Amino acid sequence: MSTLPDADLSPPPSRYYAADYAKLTNRRPLSPLTPDFAWPDRVIPARAALNRPTASTSDRRASPNNAPPCVLAQGATSTFARLRQGSGSSVKEEVNGTAQSFLESINTSLPPVPQNEDKFATTSDSPLCSCCCHCGRSDSWRNFAPRGHRRARSYTATRTGISELTGLDWEPSEPAIIVKAPKVWGPGEAPLERLPVEVLDEIIAQLAIDTQPSGYSPRNVDLINCLLTSRTIHVATINTLYSHITIPHSSIFSKFLNHVAEYPGLGTIVKRLDLSHFTSVGLGRSRQGNSEVQNMTSRTLLKCLELTPAIQEILLQENLDDDIDEHVLAKVFYGLPKLRAVDFCASSSKPFAESFTSAVTGLIDSPLNLGIRRLGLHECFTLPSTVFETLLPRLPLLTHLDVSHTRITDRALASIPESACLSHLNLGRCTQISGHGVVDFLTNHPATKNLVFLNLSCDIARYRLLWEADVERLLPALPTTLRSLNLNGAKIRPWHVPLLLPLTKHLEEFSLASADLTMRDINSFFRPASPPSSPISESAPHPEPAEPWILPTLHYLDLSSIPAITQSSLFSTSCILLSSLTAPLDVIELGDKAISSLRECRNTNKRLGWVVKELGRRGWYVRDSNAASGGNGNGNQGGRRAWKMGAMWWGMRKCPVAWGEVGGLYGHYMFKK
């Protein structure tokens, strides 16, 4: 046995026994899991032990005192709890929550754990067991099961052999790990690179995140990193990165235009040009000052369309109506053979109306047909009626038509080619059409046999589109493919309820604002009417068996401006709308007066399992899927449907023409206005 290098200490004896353990050890008060062996003459004080340098990450022992502070969950008895994941603050559309809501996550600071909660801390007067084994008679030791955790050996334990005597330090035998050298692939020979182009494009497309542009924050960071992987991945990433172009500001549009002009091959990849988020707000300039910069003008917009000959979808809006001149419109209608969807949402300036009329006039004597399938003219109320009568007959492949709040006429509707197959039709607030003409078009025209979305709403303060006779003719002729029907403002009477019941078996959205219905009529949508009780006589014929009751499929019901629907009537025992019997009903849209009353009944709303949601001028009474009572969990499934083309909320009033997340000005006209 070799002697110690310190001259001040006497050499250790040649043999140690278990009874000598108390003399040979000195416990660190704040590290009960790491016994410290030292010579008797070099006892480390407790205060000095706190100032000892910490071990490396691989040798550090876990203890309650050097563990990171944690937040205790409510009702938990353990000192430690799992940390909440996430950092910073973020707001996004809540997919797994209640309908018509967003999710906001905030990560707060974590308070430290008090040191007096350490039940393993050793006091000065705590008794120590005289043996070195795991006898359990000492509270200062924490039992360790042999789970393969290697414990670092101190200097004294290595020199004296105490660990071999007591077996406190266990060193398991580790199997030999054979590390294979990674195989080096040549350029273009990796398995991922050898996949078919179609499969590789689908894989790379999963990395594209359809996030709304907010300021100048970076987007699609994963795709940018893929550009530096290899030549093959670079080509596949370029196809995904340039397929959908979203322009929120004029400066970004200028950069994109200059880049495409330098590399014209990139322009052939662009399939969608999304300008629905374009605005000058946040740039420190007014609209006039933004036009002086000359980044976004009719000339640059025309140049952009010329550099993207394979474009299929163009999404414009009212912030660009002054830049959409006759040359741009002529390029859109005549110069883009692969164009399938175009949206001019809320473009209503006088220069736009004049340019649009001039561009469409060239089609009067031309037999040319356009390949546009989805046309959006929502809120384009300045366009004359002749524009629709000239443009619509040239759209033989039309499937989506949004002409809400325009001057479209019955003649223009009838001029739609029979080869068209309309699935989305929005005729809301059109004052130049008549109820008789609309009903004739919907019942007789071949293009309306497969409708999925139909909006026939009107503002009864100005005019009424559908009267009693029109309703009686229309309801039986509607196709079973319908999923959303808006009859706001129609003259619906209680005797129309038998005609409305078949629609509730396949509709998911049903708008009946300003209808003359009672609460009993609304209840009949979700509960079969009880047969009248009458005495049965032997001579009376046996009644025919009732048809089996089919559950409704309604998720959204618009009952605003109905006098019988109030806060008191919803809470009455005769109303079943708020019970579980109405499942899968999730959203009830109500008027301002009813929403204001329900907003004050917080305790009742919580007990019933419903919450109030508001956005702009609209208000909804939404079933809380997370409530303990009254919630059926349907809200967790979300409201996304294929016919909504990316929207999740219920009750949209603008027809989408391109698949994507709702945002920008389009979201304003869909759900807020």
C-alpha positions in Angstrom: 0.0 0.0 0.0 1.5 3.3 -1.0 1.6 6.3 1.3 -0.2 9.6 0.7 1.6 12.4 -1.0 0.7 14.8 1.8 3.5 14.9 4.4 1.2 16.2 7.1 -0.9 13.0 7.2 0.1 9.8 8.7 0.1 6.7 6.4 -3.1 4.7 6.4 -3.3 1.3 8.0 -2.9 -1.7 5.9 -6.5 -3.0 6.5 -9.8 -1.3 7.1 -12.9 -2.6 8.7 -16.6 -1.6 8.6 -16.3 -0.1 12.1 -13.8 2.5 10.8 -16.3 3.9 8.3 -17.4 6.8 10.6 -13.8 7.9 10.9 -12.9 7.6 7.2 -16.0 9.4 5.8 -17.2 12.9 5.9 -20.7 13.6 4.5 -21.5 16.7 2.5 -24.6 18.2 4.0 -26.2 19.3 0.8 -25.2 16.3 -1.3 -26.7 13.3 0.4 -26.3 11.2 -2.7 -22.5 11.6 -3.0 -20.6 10.3 0.0 -17.2 12.1 0.3 -14.3 10.0 1.6 -11.4 11.9 3.2 -8.8 11.3 5.8 -9.7 12.0 9.4 -7.3 15.0 9.7 -8.7 16.7 6.6 -12.4 17.0 7.5 -14.2 19.4 5.1 -16.5 21.8 6.9 -20.1 22.0 5.8 -19.8 25.6 4.6 -16.7 24.8 2.6 -18.4 21.9 1.0 -20.9 24.3 -0.6 -18.1 26.2 -2.3 -16.5 23.1 -3.9 -16.2 23.2 -7.7 -18.9 21.2 -9.4 -18.2 18.1 -11.3 -18.6 17.8 -15.1 -21.9 17.1 -16.6 -21.2 13.4 -17.0 -20.1 12.9 -13.3 -22.6 15.2 -11.6 -25.0 13.4 -9.3 -28.6 14.3 -9.4 -29.9 15.8 -6.2 -32.8 18.0 -5.1 -30.6 20.9 -4.4 -28.8 21.1 -7.7 -31.8 20.3 -9.8 -33.4 23.1 -11.7 -36.4 24.8 -10.1 -39.8 23.3 -11.2 -43.4 24.4 -11.0 -45.7 22.3 -8.9 -49.0 21.3 -10.5 -52.2 22.1 -8.6 -53.0 19.3 -6.1 -49.6 17.6 -6.5 -47.6 16.3 -3.5 -44.3 15.8 -5.2 -41.6 18.5 -5.0 -40.8 18.2 -8.7 -43.1 18.5 -11.7 -42.6 18.4 -15.4 -41.7 21.8 -17.0 -44.2 23.3 -19.4 -42.9 23.1 -23.0 -42.8 26.2 -25.2 -41.2 29.5 -25.0 -42.2 33.0 -25.7 -45.7 33.9 -26.7 -47.6 32.8 -29.8 -51.2 33.2 -31.1 -52.6 30.7 -33.6 -55.9 29.1 -34.7 -56.8 26.6 -32.0 -57.4 23.3 -33.9 -58.4 21.1 -30.9 -60.4 23.6 -28.9 -63.9 25.1 -29.2 -65.1 26.4 -32.5 -64.6 30.1 -33.4 -61.5 30.5 -31.2 -57.8 31.0 -31.2 -55.0 29.6 -29.0 -52.6 31.9 -27.1 -49.7 30.3 -25.2 -47.5 32.3 -22.8 -44.4 30.9 -20.9 -43.9 32.6 -17.6 -40.9 32.6 -15.3 -40.5 29.7 -12.9 -40.1 30.3 -9.2 -37.3 28.5 -7.3 -38.1 25.6 -5.0 -37.6 26.3 -1.3 -34.6 24.5 0.2 -36.5 23.5 3.3 -38.4 21.0 1.1 -35.4 18.7 0.7 -36.3 15.7 2.8 -32.8 14.2 2.2 -30.8 17.1 3.7 -28.7 16.0 6.7 -28.5 18.0 9.9 -25.6 18.1 12.2 -27.3 16.0 14.9 -28.7 13.3 12.6 -27.5 9.8 13.6 -25.3 7.8 11.3 -25.3 4.1 10.9 -22.1 2.5 11.9 -22.1 0.0 9.1 -21.3 0.5 5.4 -24.1 -1.6 4.0 -27.6 -0.6 2.8 -29.3 -1.5 6.1 -31.9 1.2 5.9 -31.2 2.4 9.5 -29.7 5.7 8.3 -32.0 8.5 6.9 -29.0 10.2 5.4 -28.6 7.6 2.7 -30.9 7.3 -0.3 -31.4 3.7 -1.6 -30.2 3.1 -5.1 -31.4 0.1 -7.1 -28.8 -1.3 -9.5 -30.2 0.2 -12.7 -27.0 0.6 -14.5 -26.1 4.1 -13.2 -22.4 4.4 -12.9 -21.3 6.4 -9.9 -18.0 8.4 -9.9 -15.3 7.1 -7.6 -13.6 9.6 -5.3 -9.9 9.7 -4.9 -9.9 8.2 -1.4 -12.2 5.3 -2.5 -9.7 4.5 -5.2 -6.7 4.5 -2.9 -8.3 2.7 0.1 -10.6 0.2 -1.5 -13.6 1.1 0.7 -15.9 0.7 -2.4 -14.7 -2.8 -2.9 -15.3 -3.6 0.7 -18.8 -2.2 1.0 -20.1 -2.5 -2.5 -21.5 1.1 -2.5 -20.1 1.9 -5.9 -21.4 -0.5 -8.5 -19.7 -0.6 -11.9 -21.8 -2.7 -14.3 -20.2 -4.4 -17.2 -20.9 -2.6 -20.4 -21.3 -4.6 -23.6 -18.9 -3.6 -26.3 -20.5 -1.1 -28.8 -19.6 -1.6 -32.3 -19.8 1.6 -34.3 -20.1 1.2 -38.0 -18.6 3.8 -40.1 -21.3 5.8 -42.0 -21.5 4.9 -45.6 -20.5 7.7 -47.9 -22.8 8.3 -50.9 -21.7 9.9 -54.0 -23.4 12.9 -55.5 -27.0 12.0 -56.3 -26.7 8.4 -55.0 -28.3 8.8 -51.6 -31.6 6.8 -51.2 -33.6 10.0 -50.7 -32.1 11.5 -53.9 -32.9 8.4 -56.0 -36.7 8.6 -55.2 -39.0 9.5 -58.1 -39.4 13.2 -58.7 -43.2 13.1 -57.9 -42.5 11.3 -54.5 -39.7 13.7 -53.6 -41.8 16.7 -54.4 -44.5 15.4 -52.1 -42.0 14.9 -49.3 -40.5 18.3 -49.6 -44.0 19.9 -49.8 -44.7 18.6 -46.2 -42.0 21.1 -45.0 -43.9 24.1 -46.4 -45.8 25.7 -43.5 -48.9 27.7 -44.6 -48.4 30.5 -42.1 -49.8 34.0 -42.4 -47.2 36.7 -43.2 -46.8 38.9 -40.2 -44.3 41.7 -40.6 -40.8 40.7 -41.8 -40.4 37.5 -39.8 -38.7 34.6 -41.7 -41.0 32.0 -43.1 -40.3 28.4 -44.4 -36.9 28.2 -42.7 -36.9 24.4 -43.2 -37.2 24.8 -46.9 -34.4 27.4 -47.0 -32.1 24.9 -45.2 -33.0 22.2 -47.7 -31.6 24.4 -50.5 -28.1 23.7 -49.1 -28.4 19.9 -48.8 -27.6 18.7 -52.3 -28.3 19.5 -56.0 -31.2 17.0 -56.2 -32.8 18.3 -53.0 -32.2 21.9 -54.1 -34.2 21.3 -57.3 -37.1 19.7 -55.4 -37.1 22.5 -52.8 -37.1 25.2 -55.5 -40.3 23.7 -57.0 -42.0 23.8 -53.6 -40.7 27.2 -52.6 -41.8 29.0 -55.7 -45.1 27.2 -56.4 -47.1 29.5 -54.1 -45.9 33.1 -53.8 -47.4 35.3 -51.0 -46.7 39.0 -51.2 -47.5 41.1 -48.1 -45.6 44.3 -48.9 -44.4 46.2 -52.0 -40.8 45.8 -51.0 -41.1 42.0 -51.0 -42.9 42.2 -54.4 -40.0 44.2 -55.8 -37.4 41.6 -54.5 -39.4 38.8 -56.0 -39.8 40.6 -59.3 -36.1 41.4 -59.6 -35.1 37.8 -58.7 -37.5 36.3 -61.3 -36.3 38.7 -63.9 -32.7 37.7 -63.2 -33.6 34.0 -63.3 -36.6 33.6 -65.7 -36.7 29.8 -65.1 -38.1 30.4 -61.6 -41.1 32.2 -63.1 -42.2 29.0 -64.8 -42.5 27.3 -61.5 -45.0 29.8 -59.9 -48.5 28.4 -59.7 -50.2 30.9 -57.3 -49.7 34.6 -56.8 -51.3 35.5 -53.5 -51.8 39.2 -53.0 -54.7 38.9 -50.5 -52.4 40.0 -47.7 -50.9 43.0 -49.5 -51.0 46.3 -47.6 -49.0 49.4 -47.0 -49.9 49.5 -43.3 -46.8 49.1 -41.2 -44.4 50.6 -43.7 -44.6 54.1 -42.4 -46.2 55.3 -45.6 -49.6 56.3 -46.8 -51.3 54.8 -49.8 -50.2 57.8 -51.9 -46.7 57.6 -50.6 -46.6 53.9 -51.3 -47.6 54.5 -55.0 -44.7 57.0 -55.3 -42.2 54.3 -54.4 -43.1 52.5 -57.7 -42.6 49.0 -56.3 -46.2 47.9 -57.0 -47.7 49.5 -60.0 -49.7 48.4 -63.0 -46.5 48.2 -65.0 -44.6 46.0 -62.5 -47.7 43.9 -62.0 -48.0 43.3 -65.7 -44.3 42.4 -65.9 -44.8 39.9 -63.1 -47.6 38.2 -65.0 -45.5 38.1 -68.1 -42.7 36.4 -66.2 -45.0 33.7 -64.7 -46.7 32.2 -67.8 -47.7 28.9 -66.0 -49.6 30.7 -63.2 -52.9 29.0 -62.2 -54.3 31.1 -59.4 -54.2 34.9 -58.9 -55.6 36.4 -55.7 -56.2 40.1 -55.7 -58.1 42.5 -53.6 -59.2 46.1 -53.0 -55.8 47.5 -52.0 -54.6 46.9 -55.6 -57.7 48.0 -57.6 -55.9 51.2 -58.7 -53.0 49.1 -60.1 -55.3 46.7 -62.0 -55.6 48.5 -65.3 -56.9 47.4 -68.7 -53.5 45.8 -69.8 -53.3 43.7 -66.6 -56.9 42.5 -67.0 -56.3 41.7 -70.7 -53.3 39.6 -69.7 -55.4 37.8 -67.0 -58.2 37.0 -69.4 -56.4 36.3 -72.6 -52.6 35.9 -72.0 -52.6 33.1 -69.3 -53.8 29.9 -70.8 -53.3 27.9 -67.6 -55.2 30.3 -65.3 -57.9 28.5 -63.4 -58.8 30.8 -60.5 -58.9 34.6 -60.1 -60.3 36.7 -57.3 -60.9 40.5 -57.3 -62.3 40.7 -53.8 -63.8 44.1 -52.9 -62.2 45.9 -55.9 -64.7 48.8 -56.5 -62.7 51.9 -57.5 -63.8 53.8 -60.5 -60.6 53.2 -62.5 -61.0 49.4 -61.8 -64.6 49.4 -63.0 -63.7 51.3 -66.2 -60.7 49.0 -66.9 -62.7 45.9 -66.3 -65.5 47.0 -68.6 -63.0 47.9 -71.3 -61.2 44.5 -71.1 -64.4 42.5 -71.2 -65.9 44.4 -74.1 -63.4 42.7 -76.4 -65.2 39.4 -75.8 -68.5 40.6 -77.3 -67.8 39.6 -80.9 -65.2 36.9 -80.0 -66.0 33.2 -79.9 -63.1 32.7 -77.4 -63.9 30.8 -74.2 -61.9 31.3 -71.1 -60.5 28.5 -69.0 -61.3 30.1 -65.6 -63.1 27.7 -63.3 -63.2 29.8 -60.1 -64.2 33.4 -60.3 -64.4 35.8 -57.3 -66.1 39.2 -57.7 -67.1 39.6 -54.0 -68.2 43.2 -53.2 -67.4 44.4 -56.7 -70.6 46.5 -56.7 -69.3 49.1 -59.2 -69.2 46.7 -62.2 -72.1 47.3 -64.6 -74.6 44.5 -65.4 -73.3 44.2 -69.0 -70.0 42.9 -67.7 -71.6 39.8 -66.2 -73.8 39.2 -69.3 -70.7 39.3 -71.5 -68.2 37.4 -69.2 -70.3 34.5 -67.8 -71.2 32.9 -71.1 -67.4 32.5 -71.9 -66.9 30.3 -68.8 -67.8 26.8 -69.8 -65.8 25.1 -67.0 -67.1 27.3 -64.1 -67.3 25.6 -60.7 -67.1 28.5 -58.2 -68.9 31.8 -58.6 -68.9 34.5 -56.0 -70.8 37.6 -57.1 -72.1 38.7 -53.7 -73.2 42.4 -53.6 -72.8 43.0 -57.3 -75.2 44.0 -60.1 -75.6 40.6 -61.6 -79.0 40.0 -63.3 -81.3 37.1 -64.0 -80.3 37.2 -67.6 -76.6 36.9 -66.7 -77.4 33.9 -64.5 -79.3 32.2 -67.3 -76.3 32.8 -69.7 -74.0 30.5 -67.7 -73.1 27.6 -70.1 -74.8 24.2 -69.4 -71.4 22.6 -69.4 -70.5 24.4 -66.2 -70.8 22.4 -62.9 -71.3 24.8 -60.1 -70.4 23.6 -56.6 -70.1 27.0 -54.9 -72.5 29.9 -55.7 -72.8 33.1 -53.7 -75.6 35.4 -54.7 -75.9 37.2 -51.3 -77.1 40.8 -51.3 -77.5 41.0 -55.1 -80.3 43.6 -55.6 -80.6 43.2 -59.4 -81.9 39.6 -59.4 -85.4 38.5 -58.5 -86.6 35.6 -56.5 -88.6 34.1 -59.4 -85.5 34.3 -61.6 -83.2 32.7 -59.0 -85.6 29.9 -58.3 -86.0 29.2 -62.1 -82.2 29.1 -62.4 -81.7 26.8 -59.5 -84.4 24.3 -60.4 -84.0 24.2 -64.2 -80.3 24.9 -65.0 -78.1 21.8 -65.4 -75.1 23.5 -63.8 -76.8 23.6 -60.4 -77.4 19.9 -59.9 -74.4 19.4 -57.6 -74.3 22.5 -55.5 -72.4 22.2 -52.2 -72.4 25.9 -51.1 -75.3 28.2 -51.8 -75.8 31.7 -50.4 -79.1 33.5 -51.1 -79.0 36.0 -48.2 -80.4 39.5 -48.4 -80.7 42.6 -46.3 -84.4 42.9 -45.5 -84.0 46.6 -44.6 -83.5 47.2 -48.4 -85.3 44.4 -50.2 -86.4 40.7 -49.8 -85.3 38.2 -52.4 -87.4 35.1 -51.5 -91.1 35.3 -50.6 -93.4 32.5 -49.4 -94.1 31.2 -52.9 -90.4 31.2 -53.8 -89.5 29.3 -50.7 -92.1 26.6 -51.4 -90.7 26.1 -54.9 -87.1 26.2 -54.0 -86.8 24.0 -50.9 -88.0 20.7 -52.6 -85.7 21.2 -55.6 -82.5 21.7 -53.7 -79.9 18.9 -54.2 -78.9 16.5 -51.5 -75.2 17.4 -52.1 -75.7 20.8 -50.3 -73.6 21.3 -47.2 -74.1 25.0 -46.6 -77.3 26.9 -47.3 -77.9 30.6 -46.4 -81.5 31.7 -46.5 -81.1 34.8 -44.4 -83.9 37.3 -45.0 -86.2 34.8 -46.8 -89.9 34.8 -45.9 -90.0 31.5 -44.0 -93.2 30.6 -42.2 -94.0 27.8 -39.7 -95.8 25.8 -42.5 -92.4 25.6 -44.3 -91.0 23.4 -41.5 -91.9 20.1 -43.2 -89.9 21.3 -46.2 -87.0 22.4 -44.0 -86.7 19.1 -42.1 -85.2 17.0 -45.1 -82.5 19.6 -45.5 -81.3 19.2 -41.9 -80.3 15.6 -42.7 -77.5 16.6 -45.0 -76.7 20.3 -44.3 -73.9 21.2 -42.0 -74.5 25.0 -42.1 -78.0 26.4 -42.1 -78.7 30.1 -41.9 -82.3 31.2 -41.1 -81.9 34.8 -39.9 -85.1 36.9 -39.8 -87.3 33.8 -40.3 -90.8 33.8 -38.7 -90.3 30.6 -36.6 -91.0 29.7 -33.0 -88.8 27.8 -30.5 -91.0 24.7 -31.1 -90.3 24.9 -34.8 -86.5 25.0 -34.2 -86.7 22.1 -31.7 -88.4 20.0 -34.4 -85.1 20.0 -36.3 -83.5 17.8 -33.6 -86.4 15.9 -32.0 -89.2 14.0 -33.7 -92.7 15.5 -33.2 -94.8 13.4 -30.8 -98.0 12.0 -32.4 -101.3 13.5 -31.3 -103.0 11.5 -28.5 -106.5 10.3 -29.5 -108.7 7.5 -28.3 -108.3 4.3 -30.4 -111.5 2.6 -31.5 -111.8 -0.9 -32.8 -113.4 0.3 -36.1 -110.7 2.9 -36.8 -108.0 1.9 -39.3 -104.6 1.2 -37.9 -102.2 4.2 -38.3 -99.4 3.9 -40.8 -96.0 3.3 -39.1 -93.9 6.4 -38.7 -90.8 6.8 -40.8 -87.6 6.2 -38.8 -86.0 9.3 -37.4 -82.8 10.3 -39.0 -80.4 12.4 -36.9 -79.6 15.9 -38.2 -76.1 16.7 -39.4 -76.2 20.4 -38.5 -73.0 21.9 -37.0 -73.9 25.6 -37.4 -77.3 27.3 -37.2 -77.9 31.0 -37.8 -80.9 32.2 -35.7 -80.1 35.9 -35.6 -82.9 38.5 -35.9 -85.6 35.9 -35.0 -88.0 37.4 -32.4 -88.6 34.1 -30.6 -84.9 33.4 -30.0 -83.8 35.4 -26.9 -81.6 34.7 -23.9 -84.6 33.7 -21.7 -86.0 31.4 -24.4 -82.6 29.6 -24.8 -82.4 29.0 -21.0 -86.0 27.8 -20.7 -86.9 24.1 -20.2 -88.8 24.0 -23.5 -85.6 24.7 -25.5 -83.3 21.7 -26.3 -80.8 23.6 -28.4 -78.3 23.7 -25.6 -78.6 20.1 -24.6 -76.7 17.0 -25.8 -79.7 16.0 -27.9 -78.7 18.5 -30.6 -75.3 16.9 -31.2 -73.4 17.6 -33.4 -74.6 21.2 -33.3 -71.6 23.3 -32.2 -72.3 26.9 -33.1 -75.4 29.1 -32.9 -75.2 32.6 -34.4 -77.3 35.1 -32.7 -78.1 38.8 -32.9 -76.4 41.6 -31.0 -79.1 41.8 -28.3 -79.1 38.1 -27.5 -75.3 38.0 -27.5 -75.1 40.9 -25.1 -77.5 39.2 -22.7 -75.6 35.9 -22.9 -72.3 37.6 -22.3 -73.4 38.6 -18.8 -74.5 35.0 -17.8 -71.1 33.6 -17.2 -72.0 31.1 -14.5 -75.0 29.8 -16.5 -72.8 29.5 -19.6 -70.2 27.5 -17.7 -72.9 25.2 -16.2 -74.5 24.6 -19.6 -71.1 24.1 -21.3 -71.4 27.0 -23.8 -69.3 30.1 -24.4 -69.8 33.4 -26.2 -67.5 34.2 -29.2 -67.5 37.6 -31.0 -65.7 38.9 -34.1 -66.5 42.3 -35.5 -70.3 42.6 -36.0 -71.0 38.9 -35.5 -71.5 36.8 -32.4 -71.7 33.1 -31.8 -72.9 30.9 -28.9 -70.4 28.0 -29.1 -70.5 24.6 -27.4 -67.5 24.2 -25.2 -66.1 20.7 -26.0 -63.9 20.7 -22.9 -66.8 21.4 -20.5 -67.7 18.7 -18.0 -71.4 18.9 -18.7 -73.1 19.4 -21.9 -70.0 19.0 -24.1 -70.0 16.2 -26.6 -66.4 16.7 -27.8 -67.3 17.4 -31.4 -65.4 20.7 -31.2 -62.1 18.8 -30.9 -62.6 17.4 -34.4 -62.5 21.0 -35.8 -64.7 22.4 -38.5 -62.4 21.8 -41.5 -64.2 20.4 -44.5 -63.1 19.8 -48.1 -65.8 22.2 -49.4 -64.5 25.0 -47.2 -61.1 24.9 -49.0 -58.9 25.5 -45.9 -61.3 27.4 -43.6 -62.0 26.0 -40.2 -64.7 28.4 -38.8 -68.4 28.0 -39.5 -70.6 30.5 -41.2 -68.3 31.9 -43.9 -70.0 34.5 -46.1 -67.3 34.7 -48.9 -66.8 31.8 -51.3 -63.1 30.8 -51.5 -61.6 30.2 -54.9 -58.2 28.8 -53.8 -57.2 26.3 -51.1 -55.4 27.8 -48.2 -55.5 29.2 -44.7 -58.0 32.0 -44.1 -56.3 35.4 -43.5 -55.8 38.9 -44.7 -58.7 40.7 -46.3 -60.4 37.5 -47.3 -60.8 36.5 -43.7 -62.4 39.9 -43.0 -65.1 39.3 -45.6 -65.6 35.7 -44.7 -66.2 35.9 -40.9 -66.0 39.5 -39.6 -68.2 41.6 -41.9 
